[in-house]
């Protein structure tokens, strides 16, 4: 397997010639047994094999909300991943202990009180 330095704009051309994508290395490569002549312009100088760095894998990344205006991930101070898909604003006996221990419930209650005072 010989890795290639293929610019994004030329990926379709490399794929048409028979290059394959290595998702772990985030790079295109020439499969073993395939002639490398059609891919010479993407080979490393001097014919040396280009070996891209291995992509790092995050240990169980938490899902994040995204600020659609700016496109940035938004994680609050009291973000809590729930063990199942439920509504945190409705009582759930499974999620209640996790929400209480994280401080989420206390923060929610204080905001609720402030809003109630404004409505009155």
N, C-alpha and C positions, 0 to 999 in steps of 0.2 A: 504494500500500500504506500503510495507516494502522495503526500499532501501538497496542495496547491495554494497559491496566493491569488484568489479570484476576487476582483472587485465586484461589489454588489451589482453594478450595472451590467456585468458580463456573465452573471450566474446562469442565465438561460442558455447562453451559447456553450458554456462548459457542460451543462447538463445534457444538451443535445449531442455533444461529442462523446458522452458516456461517463462523465464525472459523477461521483456520488457524494452526498452530504453526510458528514459524520456529526451527529447531533451532540455527542459527548465532547468532541474537540472543537465544535463550532467552526468547521472548515470543510472545504471540498477536497476530494482525493481521487486518485486514479486507482481503480481496483487492480489487484494482483492479476498478472497475465494479460493485461490490456496494454497495447503499445502507448508509450508516452509522447511520441512525436507530435500528435495533434495538440498536446497540452504544454508545449515547450515555453510559450510566452508566460505561463503562470507558474512555472517551476522556479525554484530558488536559483540565484546566480551560481554558476559553476556546476550545476546539476546536483547540488547537495539537496538532501531531502529536508523540506521545511516541516518542522514539527511544532504545531501550535500548542499553546498552553492548554492544559485540561481545564474545562469549565468547572468552577466551584459550584457545589450543590448546597443550597441553604438547608439547614436542618429543620424540616417542617415549618415552612414560612406561614405566618398567619395571614389570612386574607385582609386586605386593607381597603378602606374606602378611598375614593379618589375625588379631589376637588375638581369638578368638571370645567371650571373657568380657567384654572391654572394648570390642571393636569398633574398635580402633585398628590402623592399619597398622604392621607390624613389619618393619624392615629391619635386618639385622645388619651389623656392621662389615665382615665379609668376604662380603657378598652378591655373588653373581656370576651374571649372566644367561648361560645356556648357549646355544650356537648351535643346538642341536637338543634334542629331548626325550629325555634319557637320565637314568640314575640316577647322581648324583655320587658315590655310595658304592661303585660298581663301576667298574673300570678302563675308560676310554674313550679311545682314542688321539686323538680329535678334541678332546675337552674338557680333557684332562690339562694341556696348556700354559697354557690360560686359568686353570684352577684353581690351578696352581703359581705363576703370575705375580701373581695377586691376593692371595696369602697364605692363601687358603682351605684349600689342602692342608696347609700347615704347622699351621694352627689345628686342623684336623681330626685330624692325627696327634698333636698334643699332648693333645687331649681323649681320644683313643683310648688313649694311654699312661696317663693318669690313671685312666681307667676300668679298664684292665687291672691297675693296681696295687691298686685297690680290690677287684677280684675275687679277687686272689691271697691 
